[in-house]
Amino acid sequence: MAIAAGYLLGPDAGFITGSGLLIDGGLIAAMRAGTLPTPA
């Protein structure tokens, strides 16, 4: 989360408007790809 916060505080973040920044460690992407590890 610190990297995302640093980015949002930096000068490049001035181009982001009306966007949500998902910070979940890739969980949603893994769910969509069907590659979540199965519980033991």
PDB file with SEQRES, HELIX, SHEET and CRYST1 records, atoms N, CA, C and O in Angstrom:
SEQRES   1 A   40  MET ALA ILE ALA ALA GLY TYR LEU LEU GLY PRO ASP ALA          
SEQRES   2 A   40  GLY PHE ILE THR GLY SER GLY LEU LEU ILE ASP GLY GLY          
SEQRES   3 A   40  LEU ILE ALA ALA MET ARG ALA GLY THR LEU PRO THR PRO          
SEQRES   4 A   40  ALA                                                          
HELIX    1 AA1 ALA A    2  LEU A    9  1                                   8    
HELIX    2 AA2 PRO A   11  PHE A   15  5                                   5    
HELIX    3 AA3 LEU A   27  ALA A   33  1                                   7    
CRYST1    1.000    1.000    1.000  90.00  90.00  90.00 P 1           1          
ATOM      1  N   MET A   1       0.809  -1.176   0.000  1.00  0.00           N  
ATOM      2  CA  MET A   1       0.000   0.000   0.000  1.00  0.00           C  
ATOM      3  C   MET A   1       0.864   1.256   0.000  1.00  0.00           C  
ATOM      4  O   MET A   1       0.443   2.298  -0.503  1.00  0.00           O  
ATOM      5  N   ALA A   2       2.042   1.170   0.547  1.00  0.00           N  
ATOM      6  CA  ALA A   2       2.903   2.343   0.613  1.00  0.00           C  
ATOM      7  C   ALA A   2       3.317   2.799  -0.783  1.00  0.00           C  
ATOM      8  O   ALA A   2       3.424   3.999  -1.037  1.00  0.00           O  
ATOM      9  N   ILE A   3       3.549   1.855  -1.683  1.00  0.00           N  
ATOM     10  CA  ILE A   3       3.932   2.233  -3.048  1.00  0.00           C  
ATOM     11  C   ILE A   3       2.781   2.944  -3.739  1.00  0.00           C  
ATOM     12  O   ILE A   3       2.990   3.946  -4.424  1.00  0.00           O  
ATOM     13  N   ALA A   4       1.568   2.434  -3.565  1.00  0.00           N  
ATOM     14  CA  ALA A   4       0.397   3.070  -4.170  1.00  0.00           C  
ATOM     15  C   ALA A   4       0.182   4.465  -3.590  1.00  0.00           C  
ATOM     16  O   ALA A   4      -0.115   5.406  -4.326  1.00  0.00           O  
ATOM     17  N   ALA A   5       0.331   4.598  -2.285  1.00  0.00           N  
ATOM     18  CA  ALA A   5       0.171   5.915  -1.655  1.00  0.00           C  
ATOM     19  C   ALA A   5       1.234   6.882  -2.155  1.00  0.00           C  
ATOM     20  O   ALA A   5       0.940   8.047  -2.423  1.00  0.00           O  
ATOM     21  N   GLY A   6       2.455   6.410  -2.282  1.00  0.00           N  
ATOM     22  CA  GLY A   6       3.527   7.260  -2.808  1.00  0.00           C  
ATOM     23  C   GLY A   6       3.248   7.711  -4.229  1.00  0.00           C  
ATOM     24  O   GLY A   6       3.507   8.861  -4.583  1.00  0.00           O  
ATOM     25  N   TYR A   7       2.725   6.820  -5.033  1.00  0.00           N  
ATOM     26  CA  TYR A   7       2.375   7.178  -6.406  1.00  0.00           C  
ATOM     27  C   TYR A   7       1.277   8.242  -6.419  1.00  0.00           C  
ATOM     28  O   TYR A   7       1.366   9.225  -7.155  1.00  0.00           O  
ATOM     29  N   LEU A   8       0.249   8.041  -5.604  1.00  0.00           N  
ATOM     30  CA  LEU A   8      -0.867   8.987  -5.583  1.00  0.00           C  
ATOM     31  C   LEU A   8      -0.458  10.353  -5.052  1.00  0.00           C  
ATOM     32  O   LEU A   8      -1.091  11.360  -5.372  1.00  0.00           O  
ATOM     33  N   LEU A   9       0.586  10.394  -4.250  1.00  0.00           N  
ATOM     34  CA  LEU A   9       1.082  11.670  -3.741  1.00  0.00           C  
ATOM     35  C   LEU A   9       2.067  12.335  -4.690  1.00  0.00           C  
ATOM     36  O   LEU A   9       2.412  13.501  -4.502  1.00  0.00           O  
ATOM     37  N   GLY A  10       2.518  11.619  -5.694  1.00  0.00           N  
ATOM     38  CA  GLY A  10       3.516  12.137  -6.623  1.00  0.00           C  
ATOM     39  C   GLY A  10       2.911  12.934  -7.770  1.00  0.00           C  
ATOM     40  O   GLY A  10       1.690  13.021  -7.895  1.00  0.00           O  
ATOM     41  N   PRO A  11       3.757  13.510  -8.597  1.00  0.00           N  
ATOM     42  CA  PRO A  11       3.299  14.365  -9.696  1.00  0.00           C  
ATOM     43  C   PRO A  11       2.559  13.612 -10.805  1.00  0.00           C  
ATOM     44  O   PRO A  11       1.717  14.202 -11.482  1.00  0.00           O  
ATOM     45  N   ASP A  12       2.850  12.332 -11.005  1.00  0.00           N  
ATOM     46  CA  ASP A  12       2.180  11.570 -12.069  1.00  0.00           C  
ATOM     47  C   ASP A  12       0.709  11.314 -11.772  1.00  0.00           C  
ATOM     48  O   ASP A  12      -0.070  11.060 -12.691  1.00  0.00           O  
ATOM     49  N   ALA A  13       0.320  11.378 -10.514  1.00  0.00           N  
ATOM     50  CA  ALA A  13      -1.062  11.107 -10.142  1.00  0.00           C  
ATOM     51  C   ALA A  13      -2.005  12.226 -10.562  1.00  0.00           C  
ATOM     52  O   ALA A  13      -3.222  12.074 -10.460  1.00  0.00           O  
ATOM     53  N   GLY A  14      -1.470  13.335 -11.028  1.00  0.00           N  
ATOM     54  CA  GLY A  14      -2.305  14.439 -11.486  1.00  0.00           C  
ATOM     55  C   GLY A  14      -3.146  14.073 -12.700  1.00  0.00           C  
ATOM     56  O   GLY A  14      -4.109  14.771 -13.018  1.00  0.00           O  
ATOM     57  N   PHE A  15      -2.798  13.004 -13.372  1.00  0.00           N  
ATOM     58  CA  PHE A  15      -3.543  12.570 -14.553  1.00  0.00           C  
ATOM     59  C   PHE A  15      -4.643  11.572 -14.209  1.00  0.00           C  
ATOM     60  O   PHE A  15      -5.388  11.158 -15.097  1.00  0.00           O  
ATOM     61  N   ILE A  16      -4.764  11.178 -12.945  1.00  0.00           N  
ATOM     62  CA  ILE A  16      -5.797  10.234 -12.522  1.00  0.00           C  
ATOM     63  C   ILE A  16      -7.010  11.021 -12.027  1.00  0.00           C  
ATOM     64  O   ILE A  16      -6.915  11.806 -11.084  1.00  0.00           O  
ATOM     65  N   THR A  17      -8.146  10.797 -12.679  1.00  0.00           N  
ATOM     66  CA  THR A  17      -9.379  11.446 -12.234  1.00  0.00           C  
ATOM     67  C   THR A  17     -10.510  10.430 -12.253  1.00  0.00           C  
ATOM     68  O   THR A  17     -10.679   9.706 -13.234  1.00  0.00           O  
ATOM     69  N   GLY A  18     -11.263  10.372 -11.205  1.00  0.00           N  
ATOM     70  CA  GLY A  18     -12.434   9.504 -11.147  1.00  0.00           C  
ATOM     71  C   GLY A  18     -12.131   8.033 -11.289  1.00  0.00           C  
ATOM     72  O   GLY A  18     -12.920   7.296 -11.881  1.00  0.00           O  
ATOM     73  N   SER A  19     -11.012   7.588 -10.764  1.00  0.00           N  
ATOM     74  CA  SER A  19     -10.634   6.182 -10.884  1.00  0.00           C  
ATOM     75  C   SER A  19     -10.503   5.559  -9.505  1.00  0.00           C  
ATOM     76  O   SER A  19     -10.170   6.229  -8.527  1.00  0.00           O  
ATOM     77  N   GLY A  20     -10.770   4.276  -9.451  1.00  0.00           N  
ATOM     78  CA  GLY A  20     -10.538   3.523  -8.234  1.00  0.00           C  
ATOM     79  C   GLY A  20      -9.252   2.739  -8.384  1.00  0.00           C  
ATOM     80  O   GLY A  20      -8.991   2.168  -9.443  1.00  0.00           O  
ATOM     81  N   LEU A  21      -8.459   2.706  -7.355  1.00  0.00           N  
ATOM     82  CA  LEU A  21      -7.192   1.970  -7.390  1.00  0.00           C  
ATOM     83  C   LEU A  21      -7.347   0.745  -6.494  1.00  0.00           C  
ATOM     84  O   LEU A  21      -7.398   0.865  -5.270  1.00  0.00           O  
ATOM     85  N   LEU A  22      -7.420  -0.421  -7.104  1.00  0.00           N  
ATOM     86  CA  LEU A  22      -7.615  -1.663  -6.364  1.00  0.00           C  
ATOM     87  C   LEU A  22      -6.267  -2.181  -5.874  1.00  0.00           C  
ATOM     88  O   LEU A  22      -5.365  -2.450  -6.667  1.00  0.00           O  
ATOM     89  N   ILE A  23      -6.145  -2.314  -4.567  1.00  0.00           N  
ATOM     90  CA  ILE A  23      -4.909  -2.827  -3.965  1.00  0.00           C  
ATOM     91  C   ILE A  23      -5.281  -4.082  -3.180  1.00  0.00           C  
ATOM     92  O   ILE A  23      -5.686  -4.002  -2.020  1.00  0.00           O  
ATOM     93  N   ASP A  24      -5.139  -5.232  -3.819  1.00  0.00           N  
ATOM     94  CA  ASP A  24      -5.517  -6.483  -3.161  1.00  0.00           C  
ATOM     95  C   ASP A  24      -4.487  -7.589  -3.372  1.00  0.00           C  
ATOM     96  O   ASP A  24      -4.777  -8.754  -3.101  1.00  0.00           O  
ATOM     97  N   GLY A  25      -3.322  -7.256  -3.838  1.00  0.00           N  
ATOM     98  CA  GLY A  25      -2.276  -8.260  -4.020  1.00  0.00           C  
ATOM     99  C   GLY A  25      -2.555  -9.246  -5.141  1.00  0.00           C  
ATOM    100  O   GLY A  25      -1.958 -10.322  -5.176  1.00  0.00           O  
ATOM    101  N   GLY A  26      -3.444  -8.903  -6.051  1.00  0.00           N  
ATOM    102  CA  GLY A  26      -3.748  -9.760  -7.183  1.00  0.00           C  
ATOM    103  C   GLY A  26      -4.890 -10.735  -6.938  1.00  0.00           C  
ATOM    104  O   GLY A  26      -5.125 -11.616  -7.766  1.00  0.00           O  
ATOM    105  N   LEU A  27      -5.599 -10.605  -5.838  1.00  0.00           N  
ATOM    106  CA  LEU A  27      -6.667 -11.545  -5.498  1.00  0.00           C  
ATOM    107  C   LEU A  27      -7.772 -11.553  -6.552  1.00  0.00           C  
ATOM    108  O   LEU A  27      -8.181 -12.624  -7.001  1.00  0.00           O  
ATOM    109  N   ILE A  28      -8.258 -10.391  -6.951  1.00  0.00           N  
ATOM    110  CA  ILE A  28      -9.336 -10.321  -7.934  1.00  0.00           C  
ATOM    111  C   ILE A  28      -8.884 -10.888  -9.277  1.00  0.00           C  
ATOM    112  O   ILE A  28      -9.644 -11.598  -9.936  1.00  0.00           O  
ATOM    113  N   ALA A  29      -7.668 -10.585  -9.684  1.00  0.00           N  
ATOM    114  CA  ALA A  29      -7.151 -11.121 -10.946  1.00  0.00           C  
ATOM    115  C   ALA A  29      -7.076 -12.643 -10.894  1.00  0.00           C  
ATOM    116  O   ALA A  29      -7.398 -13.308 -11.879  1.00  0.00           O  
ATOM    117  N   ALA A  30      -6.658 -13.202  -9.765  1.00  0.00           N  
ATOM    118  CA  ALA A  30      -6.570 -14.658  -9.630  1.00  0.00           C  
ATOM    119  C   ALA A  30      -7.974 -15.280  -9.637  1.00  0.00           C  
ATOM    120  O   ALA A  30      -8.180 -16.360 -10.192  1.00  0.00           O  
ATOM    121  N   MET A  31      -8.921 -14.594  -9.021  1.00  0.00           N  
ATOM    122  CA  MET A  31     -10.287 -15.111  -9.021  1.00  0.00           C  
ATOM    123  C   MET A  31     -10.845 -15.140 -10.437  1.00  0.00           C  
ATOM    124  O   MET A  31     -11.491 -16.112 -10.830  1.00  0.00           O  
ATOM    125  N   ARG A  32     -10.602 -14.089 -11.200  1.00  0.00           N  
ATOM    126  CA  ARG A  32     -11.108 -14.024 -12.572  1.00  0.00           C  
ATOM    127  C   ARG A  32     -10.423 -15.049 -13.453  1.00  0.00           C  
ATOM    128  O   ARG A  32     -11.053 -15.588 -14.362  1.00  0.00           O  
ATOM    129  N   ALA A  33      -9.151 -15.335 -13.212  1.00  0.00           N  
ATOM    130  CA  ALA A  33      -8.419 -16.305 -14.025  1.00  0.00           C  
ATOM    131  C   ALA A  33      -8.679 -17.742 -13.573  1.00  0.00           C  
ATOM    132  O   ALA A  33      -8.314 -18.693 -14.265  1.00  0.00           O  
ATOM    133  N   GLY A  34      -9.306 -17.891 -12.420  1.00  0.00           N  
ATOM    134  CA  GLY A  34      -9.562 -19.243 -11.895  1.00  0.00           C  
ATOM    135  C   GLY A  34      -8.311 -19.925 -11.386  1.00  0.00           C  
ATOM    136  O   GLY A  34      -8.221 -21.153 -11.415  1.00  0.00           O  
ATOM    137  N   THR A  35      -7.345 -19.155 -10.920  1.00  0.00           N  
ATOM    138  CA  THR A  35      -6.085 -19.735 -10.469  1.00  0.00           C  
ATOM    139  C   THR A  35      -5.840 -19.576  -8.966  1.00  0.00           C  
ATOM    140  O   THR A  35      -4.696 -19.606  -8.514  1.00  0.00           O  
ATOM    141  N   LEU A  36      -6.913 -19.409  -8.200  1.00  0.00           N  
ATOM    142  CA  LEU A  36      -6.737 -19.328  -6.756  1.00  0.00           C  
ATOM    143  C   LEU A  36      -6.315 -20.685  -6.221  1.00  0.00           C  
ATOM    144  O   LEU A  36      -6.832 -21.711  -6.662  1.00  0.00           O  
ATOM    145  N   PRO A  37      -5.383 -20.704  -5.275  1.00  0.00           N  
ATOM    146  CA  PRO A  37      -5.015 -21.995  -4.693  1.00  0.00           C  
ATOM    147  C   PRO A  37      -6.169 -22.566  -3.874  1.00  0.00           C  
ATOM    148  O   PRO A  37      -6.900 -21.826  -3.216  1.00  0.00           O  
ATOM    149  N   THR A  38      -6.323 -23.857  -3.919  1.00  0.00           N  
ATOM    150  CA  THR A  38      -7.397 -24.491  -3.161  1.00  0.00           C  
ATOM    151  C   THR A  38      -6.928 -24.715  -1.728  1.00  0.00           C  
ATOM    152  O   THR A  38      -5.760 -25.027  -1.499  1.00  0.00           O  
ATOM    153  N   PRO A  39      -7.832 -24.557  -0.762  1.00  0.00           N  
ATOM    154  CA  PRO A  39      -7.430 -24.778   0.643  1.00  0.00           C  
ATOM    155  C   PRO A  39      -7.077 -26.234   0.891  1.00  0.00           C  
ATOM    156  O   PRO A  39      -7.652 -27.134   0.279  1.00  0.00           O  
ATOM    157  N   ALA A  40      -6.148 -26.456   1.772  1.00  0.00           N  
ATOM    158  CA  ALA A  40      -5.701 -27.824   2.071  1.00  0.00           C  
ATOM    159  C   ALA A  40      -6.686 -28.552   2.949  1.00  0.00           C  
ATOM    160  O   ALA A  40      -6.465 -29.712   3.295  1.00  0.00           O  
TER     161      ALA A  40                                                      
END                                                                             
